[in-house]
């Protein structure tokens, strides 16, 4: 460690863009900095000496947001509010050479696996024993647990394998240890994430290990909810459903991106699943886990998507009635199989189709929520704002799903605690309730 570092500890601000997987990367970086006795915080600060931007490069909108954040940081540097600007993450991994030419004011660009290099370049001692302790940015009671990095899937539209590389699973032992550490810090809800949870273990154990991992995680004292994000539908491991059905700690919630339902497009997208197999899988999931909340993401505007293809997708949403649903507009990504396809859909048409699906989903969500009025749900309190406490049931993930709103007047609820909440009213994407002793 240099003498300058000993005399002055710069404030390092880390700004995270993109998905929870990026957030975990930022938390790991900040954890190392904190363990090295450095001043670090999440989010931009006018007092920051060094600004690190963790970028996303998944689709065009994400790229534009990341570039905008970099340019804004450069403006702060020009006006002397920031001494250094460092850029890491997916956008930097994918376009480092181009970015260096276009934005030379950035002090350095790093890829997605350059944590140690960042630490070394900041002139802090990079010791092995400092690694592993994350600085959580989420509320104290929940945290993301990233079980693998990269992806072996070959979806024609997705650039993630080009950016993140092949799937690399973490060992069961390392995950259980991290989960125990998180529980000791007060974490009650683990949200499992990866590019594809269902692929977990194939690289290091030569078999799918998500179900055994879940069976071990539920044994950890202090962990009360376990939630699954990003599960791939093709060849879905049914043993995972059996564990979910038998273990009350595992939320009746599954994030499973189907992307489309038309057979031609599923083949073109290289999704590895047919229309019939999709419907059969959904039936199997709901039969094995009654009452489960299914979250999916769909894509509109894939090259060659006709009006009939889109109507088939609308019918799919009507038939299945997903509890949670998001829509992506197809974004052409260089280097992907789909980038060479013709018959691109006009941007306005893509946006209209996305809007139509979300309007339909809004109606479905309103009906599903209305059916919950008069029922009691175990609810974890995430925080309070204005006149309401806000929390979630097991059927909702933080930031992206429904919230349960409880009037703060006359109530003193503990953040991170569970309460039985009677639902009194509902809206398209929110529930309104009051704490009750009745179950």
Secondary structure, DSSP 8 states (H G I E B T S, - for coil): --HHHHH---EEEEEE-S-HHHHHHHHHHHHHHHHTT-EEEES--TT-SEEEEEE--SSHHHHHHHHHHHHHHHHHHHTTS-SEEEEEEHHHHHHHHHHHHH-TTSSEE--TT-HHHHHHHTT----GGGTT-----S-TTEEEEE-EES-----TT--HHHHH-S-EE--HHHHHHHHHHHHHTT--EEEEE-S-GGGTTTTTTSS--HHHHHHHHTTSTT--EEEE-----TT--HHHHHHHHH-TTEEEEEE---B---HHHHHHTT-S--HHHHHHHHHHHHHHSTT-EEEEEEEE--TT--HHHHHHHHHHHHHH--SEEEEEE----TTSGGGG------HHHHHHHHHHHHHHHHHHHHHHHHTTTT-EEEEEEEEEETTEEEEE-TT--TTTS-EEEEE-TT----TT-EEEEEEEEE-SSEEEEEE-S--
